[in-house]
């Protein structure tokens, strides 16, 4: 597949190198995920590639799924689960003396919540990983643009392996 630089409808289009494609894709992805530019027309205009190319990148890279993952941070999910666990404990305490224990269904839910909380405590979420990589790219870019591109490339590869 070939990608073309779209500058102006009156000017001829320029075929992009693989490096230029990756740079444009990274820029588009950053705009989509971090600056909430989700209009393919706007992304196309700002990154200078066709709307069809943007559409392909968004679909192939599951950017919409990544976007949804950014909505809840690990701390927010942790807080919600701890609230649920607290509510379960409160419901058990409200039972009459001699029956202050979880039934089978409630015990199962509690066990699942505890396991989910443990998993969140030890594993960084994809959105946090993406955010950390983006911060590293922003840090490196003023010093060395080429190195920042390499970081972005490897970060993208790493994130894709996490999503599998």
Secondary structure as UniProt FT lines:
FT   STRAND          4..5
FT   TURN            9..10
FT   STRAND          14..15
FT   HELIX           18..34
FT   HELIX           40..47
FT   HELIX           51..60
FT   TURN            61..62
FT   HELIX           63..71
FT   HELIX           74..93
FT   TURN            97..98
FT   HELIX           104..122
FT   HELIX           126..141
FT   TURN            142..143
FT   HELIX           145..163
//
